[in-house]
Amino acid sequence: MIVLGYRFEPKLWAVFVTALFVIIFIELGKWQLSRADEKNARHELLELYAKQPAVTLPNTLIRLEDFQYREVEVQGEFISEHTIYLDNKTHQGRAGYHVITPLKVLNSELLVVINRGWIATGNDRSVLPYVSEIDGVVKISGLVVAPELRTLNLSEMVTAGKVWDNFNLMRYQEVTGKVIQPLMVLQRNHMEDGLIRDWDRPGSGADKNLGYAVQWFLLAATAIIIFIVLNVKRKNSKSE
């Protein structure tokens, strides 16, 4: 094909390879857009629940999907012997732990995992910071989140089995020997235990996915431009 003195005669294999990469880049961009939509929908749900009153967490087994991002209240007694310290958590630039204690739900054998808040590490990391035990029946209010929490594995150190790099619900259920609700509650109400409960309000995180989508679409456009540039040649009038 000759247009305005330029010849465009790409090889069949070049057409195939370019089309393949363009399709891949476009599909990856569309996937990132769908992820952004999912995150926006989740954030809108969280904002909606934040305006609603807290609901009482049942004393029977529930599904995480029915309560995730909801403000809940639950009554019971802390089982302090199963308290663990989730490592590598920071607050205002200081290193520390999240203190996690199971709550035995009132009038039930079920446990609920309560993330009670943050506490700083001491100068000697082999000695865990002291956390006051709360006795008797208490009412906890807080935000329901998924129980699987991932942190960086900065150290292999474990102190008397109390320091965990990552929280795993199945592993924790084995340790306690009890059935645990499939969720975690980020405690919000105040208690005299010295813990800081300054939970960040998460954004949707969709901007990152939108940025990735733009990058994939730009790669698709770049592939097309490179294909055209490499396969367009000026017509040689002498040879004609």
LINPEVEN-V958587 format. One record per pair of residues at least 24 apart in sequence whose C-alpha atoms are under 7 Angstrom apart, sorted by the first residue. I is the first residue (numbers start at 1). J is the second residue. D is the distance in whole Angstrom. If there is no record, write none. Layout:
I&J&D / I&J&D
This chain:
5&234&6 / 5&235&5 / 6&232&6 / 6&233&6 / 6&234&4 / 6&235&5 / 7&232&6 / 7&233&5 / 7&234&6 / 7&235&6 / 8&231&6 / 8&232&5 / 8&233&7 / 9&231&6 / 10&231&5 / 18&223&7 / 18&224&7 / 18&227&7 / 22&220&5 / 22&223&7 / 25&216&5 / 25&217&6 / 25&219&7 / 25&220&5 / 26&216&6 / 26&217&6 / 26&220&6 / 28&216&6 / 29&213&4 / 29&214&7 / 29&216&5 / 29&217&6 / 30&213&7 / 32&209&5 / 32&210&7 / 32&212&7 / 32&213&5 / 33&209&7 / 33&210&6 / 33&213&6 / 35&209&7 / 36&206&4 / 36&209&5 / 36&210&6 / 39&204&5 / 39&205&7 / 39&206&6 / 40&204&6 / 40&206&6 / 43&204&5 / 59&105&6 / 59&108&6 / 59&110&7 / 61&181&6 / 62&181&7 / 63&182&7 / 64&182&6 / 64&183&6 / 67&144&6 / 68&144&5 / 68&145&5 / 68&146&7 / 69&143&6 / 69&144&5 / 69&145&6 / 70&143&6 / 70&144&6 / 71&142&5 / 71&143&5 / 71&144&7 / 72&141&6 / 72&142&6 / 72&143&6 / 73&139&7 / 73&140&6 / 73&141&4 / 73&142&7 / 74&139&6 / 74&140&5 / 74&141&7 / 75&105&6 / 75&106&6 / 75&137&7 / 75&138&6 / 75&139&4 / 75&140&6 / 76&103&6 / 76&104&5 / 76&105&4 / 76&106&4 / 76&137&5 / 76&138&6 / 76&139&7 / 77&103&5 / 77&104&5 / 77&105&7 / 77&135&7 / 77&136&6 / 77&137&5 / 77&138&6 / 78&102&6 / 78&103&4 / 78&104&6 / 78&134&7 / 78&135&7 / 79&103&6 / 79&104&7 / 80&133&6 / 82&176&7 / 84&162&5 / 84&163&6 / 85&162&6 / 85&163&5 / 85&164&6 / 86&163&6 / 86&164&5 / 86&165&6 / 86&166&7 / 87&163&6 / 87&164&6 / 87&165&5 / 88&151&7 / 88&152&7 / 94&120&7 / 95&120&6 / 95&121&6 / 96&120&4 / 96&121&5 / 97&121&7 / 110&178&7 / 110&179&6 / 110&180&6 / 110&181&7 / 111&178&7 / 111&179&6 / 111&180&5 / 111&181&6 / 112&180&6 / 112&181&5 / 112&184&7 / 113&183&7 / 113&184&5 / 113&185&6 / 114&184&6 / 114&185&5 / 114&186&6 / 114&187&7 / 115&184&7 / 115&185&6 / 115&186&5 / 115&187&6 / 116&186&7 / 116&187&5 / 117&187&7 / 117&195&5 / 117&196&5 / 117&197&5 / 118&195&5 / 118&196&5 / 118&197&6 / 119&195&6 / 119&196&7 / 126&159&6 / 131&193&6 / 132&193&5 / 140&187&6 / 140&189&7 / 141&187&6 / 141&188&6 / 141&189&6 / 142&185&6 / 142&186&5 / 142&187&4 / 142&188&5 / 143&185&5 / 143&186&5 / 143&187&7 / 144&183&7 / 144&184&6 / 144&185&5 / 144&186&6 / 145&183&6 / 145&184&5 / 145&185&6 / 146&183&5 / 146&184&6 / 147&182&7 / 147&183&5 / 147&184&5
